[in-house]
Amino acid sequence: MENVLLVGASEIEITPAAGLAMDGYMARDSVSAGVHDPLMAQVLVLDQAGRRAVIVTLDVLGVSQDFSDGLRRDLAALAGTADDAVLICASHTHAGPSGLQTWFPVDAAPHLKPDLASLIRQRVLEATRQAVARLQPAHLRAGSGELAGLGGDRNRPDQPVDQQVSVLSFHDANDAPIAVLFHFACHPTVLSAANYLYSADFPGAARQHIRAVYPGAIALYLNGAAGNISTRFYRRDQSFAEVARLGQMLGERVLDLMRASSIEAAAVDWQCEAIALPFRVFAAEARALAGTGNARLDTVRAEGAFIEAQLRRALGGRVAQTTVVCAVRVGSWVLLATPGEAFSDLALALRAVDPHALIVGYANDYVGYFPTQAAIDAATYEALSSPYDARAHELLYERLSAMMRRVPSNE
């Protein structure tokens, strides 16, 4: 039966010991002091007529190809599929350990932490074995809707951004959910650099809210084109109570969409391509930035200018960054795996081509921000700290829009 969909899912804790450096904030000046809530990995295996895709979600800032390539090969062999059918997706929490991405900070020659990489690799392999063993017939339900009040433009609160929540849930013969894949674009930065406890931030709290209603389901969070989106203008403070509030908001919206979802025909397909993203030409001297009168904005722009100077030194003589982009078809939806921080504009442009196109950020690799020309003109932190000009954003649009047409939905 060609259209029968088999689904298996599992999750496992990946929290390392305290005492490791934490990822995400330049201002953080000490190592992890402990755990507030566990960091998790979730694995979803989808099989249609023997074609298997594997989606892994991790509560970490990002993963580099140095880590993900080997893991994707191992998972593909374990699941009996192609390397290109495996996505390793980071949530981008800024309250996890460093050591899985080698991009940032650019002045510190970052490298993988072997013990951490081995721990997470072994646990993801274990969860994948469980997911494969649990494969069972299932059907797909899907739906999407807007969620205001959680994420907005990081620099201009009046600037519209992608606020769509998309939910793909997989149900057994009794219509009980086996797994819930939910997508929303926003930096998980409720917690500040002053936090030294491991936490999944608001995506973890959203998962907890979903699991309270559906305790038998594995909830997997996919971040989107969140390069210019954060909770900055919507969070009341940067406490764990606020993490819980915003996570509950997202979790409840996911549950609402699940209740209103409709059944979709099964379809599983994929493809990946290498892509060379051209570096911008750096000025010979560090730029002087005029003050804006906004103290917060001036502070983060100064941080961006500092990173820009580091990039100028670190990338001298290099002209491009080679990385990988992927498209994975699930029903009528296509997950567009992007190796870093795309801007909301990219997600909206691709969705204008296909309303079921979803940018999945921080997937399989992490190579920085992909700013728009408007961000570059405004000299935002995101643009200053990026090694790319607008050509990277434009090239991603061209390549991803072509790729998503080549993974048909079989409708």
N, C-alpha and C positions, 0 to 999 in steps of 0.2 A: 504494500500500500504506500504509494509514493508520497502522499501528503501527510502521513503519520509523523507527528513530531514527538521525539523522545527528549525528556528533560531530566537532568540531575543537578542537584545543588548541595553545597556544603559550606561551612565556615569554620575558621579556626583562629585562635588568638595568636598574634605575632608580637606582643609587647616585649621588648627586650628588658634587660636589667637596668636599673637606674645607674646614673653615672656617665652616660654617653652624652656627647654633644648633641644639641637639638638643632633642627633645620628650620630655616625660614626667615629669621630676623637678624639683621646686622647688629642690632642693639643688644641682643641677648649676650650676657657676659659670663654665664656659668652653665654647667651641665645639668642634665635631668636630675631632679631630686626625688622622683617617685612617679606614681601613677594616680591620675584622677579617675579615668575610665579606660578600659582596655582598648588597645589598637587591634584591629581585626583584619583578616583576609577572607573574602568570599569568592567562591568559584561557581560558575554556571556553565554547564555543558549542554549544548543543543545539538540534536542529531535529527537530520531529515534524510531518509533514504541512504544512510551511511555517511553522509557529509556532516562532519562534526566541527562545531566552533566552540572555543573555550574562552570565556570572559572572566578575568580575575580582577578584583578590586582590592586595593590596599590602602590602609590608613597611614600614608606617608606623603611627604611633600612632592616627591617625584622619583622617577627611576631613569637611569641612563641605559643606553644600549649595552654597555659593559655588563650590566646586571641582567637586563631583560632578554637579550638575545639567547643566552644560554638557557635561561629558564623557559623561554618559549619553545626552544628545541626539545627540552626535556618533557614539557607538558604535551607537546604535539606527539611525541613518541608514546607517552603514557596513554593518551586519549585515542591514538590511532588516526591522526589527522596531519595536516600540513602546518609548518611553522606559521605561515601567513594567516591561519585560522585562529590564532591565539592572540588575544589582547591583554596586556598588563596595564591596568588603569589606576593611577594614583589619585587619591581624593584631594591632595594638595593641603592637607592640614599642616599648620605651622606649629603644631605641638607634638611632633613625632621626632624620631632620631635622625640624625644625618648619617650618610654612609651608603646610600643607594643611588645617589646622583652625583655626577662629577662635573657639573657645570658651574655651580655657585657655591661659595664666593669665588669669583674669577681670579683673585690675587693669591689664593691659598693653595693652588694646585690640588684641589680636592680629589680624593680617591675613594674607591669602595672600601668599606670596612669588611674584611673577609668574614669575621665571626658573625656580624649582623646579616650579611648577605647569605651566608650558609644557613643560619637559623630560619630566615624567612623562606628561602628556597625549599628547605626540607618540609616546612609546615605547609607551604602551598602545594607541594607534591602530595603530601598526605591528604589534604582537603580535596585535591583533584581525584585521587584514587576513590575517595568516598563518593564524590559526585558521579563518577563513571559507574560505580557500583549501584547507585540509586536511580539510574536512568529508567524512566517509566513513561508510558504514553501520556501526553498532555496536550492542552490547547492554549493558544495565546489570546489574551485580552489586552487591549491597548486603549489609551486615551491621553489627552493633553489639555491643559488649561493654564491660565495665568495665575501668578502669585505675586502680589504687591506687598511691600513692607518688609522684605528680607534683604534683597540685593539691589544695588543701584550703582551708577557710575561713580568710580572712586574719587573723582576730582570735581565733577559738576553734577550736583544732585538733580538738576533740572533736565539733564540729558537722558533721553529715553534709551533703555537697554533691553536686551532679551530677558523676559521674566517668565518664560514658558517652563512649566513642569510637564515632563512627559513620563508616562508610566507604561511599562510592558510587564504584565504579570502572567505567570504560567501556572495553569490549574490542572488538577487531576480529574479523573472521571466523575468525581462528586463535586466538582467545581471549587474544591479547596485549593488555595494558592500554595504552590511548591516554592516559587521564587518570585521576587518582586524587583525588577530593574527600574530604578527611578533616576531621572536626569534633571539637573538644575544647575545653571551656571552661576557660581558665586565663590569668591575666595573664602575658605574656612578660616577666617581671621577674627572671630569674635574675641578669642584670647590674645593677649598682647605679648610683647617680648618679656614682660615681667613675670610671665607664667613659666614655671620650670617643672610642671607635671605633664606627663604624657596624656594626650587626649585626642579623640577623633573630632573634636569641635562639633559644630551643629550637625554635620552629616551623621555622626554617631548617635546623637540624641534623636534625630529623625528615625534612624533604624530602630532604636529602642521603642519609639512610639508605635511604629508599624508592627513590630514583633509583639507588643502588648495586646494587639487586636488579633494578629495571626501568628501565634507562637510556633506553628509548624512551618512557617515560611522563612526562607533566607532572603534578606533584603540587601540589595547591592546598589551603592550610590555611584553614579557617573557624573563627574563634573563636566562643564561645557566650555564655551568660549568665554572664560572668566577673566581674561587679562585686564580688563578695565572695570570689573564688577566686584564689589565687596559689600560687607555689611556696614561700612563706615558711617553712613548717614541714617541708618535704621536701628542700630543697636543702642540700647539705653546705657550700657556700660560694657566692660570687658570681663565680666564675671562668669563663673560656671552656671549661675542661675540664668544668666542671659543666653548662654549656650543652650540650656534646656528649653527656654521659652521659644527661641527661634527654631530649634530643632523640632519642637512640637508643632510649630506653625507649618513647617515643611511636611512633616509626617502626616498631619491631618489633611493637608491638601492632597497628598498621595493617596490616602484612604478614600477621600471624596472621589478622586478620579478612578480608582479601582471600582467603586460602587457604580459609577456611570459608564464603565468601559464596555466595549463591544468585542465580540470574537472576531479574530482575523485568521485568514488562511496561513498555513505554515510555509515558510521559505527560509532557507539558510544558504548563504553564499558569501564569498569574501575575495579580496585581492589586496596586495600591498605593493608599493613601489618605492624605490629610492628617490630622494629628491635632494637637490643641492640648493641651499638657500644662500643667496649672495650677501656678503657682509657690506655694510656701508663704508664710505670713505670717511675716516676720522680726521678732524682738524689737527694741525700740527701742535697747537697749544690748547690747554684746557679752556673751556668757554667760561665767561663771566655771566652769571644769570642775574638779571634785574629782579628786585623784590616785587612780589605781587600784592603785598599788604595783608596776605593771609598767612599767618604764622605756620600753621600746619602744612599748607601747600609749599611754602618756602623751605621748610625742613625736609620734606620728602624729595623735593627737587634737588636740594643740596646733596642728599644721599645718592640720587640718580646721577648727578654730575661726578661724584666720587667714583661710582661704578664705571661711568663712561671713561674716566681716566685709566682705570684698571684695564678695561677692555682694550683701550688703545695700545697699552703695553703688552697685554697677553696675546692679542691677535695680530700683532705686527707681521706683515708679510702674507697672512692668510687671506683668501678671497671669498671663501664660501664654507658653509657647514653642511656636510652630508648627513642625512637622517632618513627616516622612513615615515610614510603615511599609509594608512590602511582604510579600507571600507568593508564593513561587515553587515550584510543584509539579515534582518530578523523580521519576518513577515513583510509588511509594507514599509518598515522603517529601515534606515541605513545609518549605522554608526560610523562616523568619520573620525578615525583616530588621528590625533594631531599631537606632535611631539613638543608641547610647550603651551604657551599662553597666548592663544588667539584672542582677538577682540570681538566684542559682541557684534560688530558690523559684519564680520565674516559669517557668523551663524545666521544672521537675518538675511544676508544675501543668498546663502545657499538654500535656506528655507523658502525663499522666493522662487527658486528653481524647482524644489521638491519639498512640500510642506512636512514630509516625514524625515527630512535630513537632520541629523543631530551631530553637531561637533562634540567629540569626546576629547577633552583636553588632557594633558599630562599622561599621554598613552604611549607606551613602548619606549619612550625616550623623553629627555627634557633638555631643550636647547634655548630657553629664554622666551622673551616676549616678542610678538609679531605685531608691531604697532601700525596704526593707520597713519595716513598723511596728516590728518587733523591733530592727532596726538603728537606727531613730530613737530608740527608747526607751533603747538602750544608748549613744547619742551616739558612734557609731563615726566614724572619719575619713570613710568613704564617705557617711554620712548628713549629717555636718556640712558637707561640701564640696558637697552637692547643693542646688540651688535648689528641689527638689520635696519634698513630703511623700508619704505612702503612696498618695495618690490617683493619682499617675502610674503607679506599679506596678500598681494595680488597673485603671486605664483601659487600660493596655497589655494586660493579660490579657483584658479584655472584647473589645477590638478585634481582637487577634490570634486569639483562639479563634473569633470569628465569621468572620474572613477565611479561616482555613484550611479552613473548611467550604465556602467558595465557590470553591476551586480543586480540583475533583474529580480523583481518580486514574484515572478511566476503567477501573476494575477491574470 
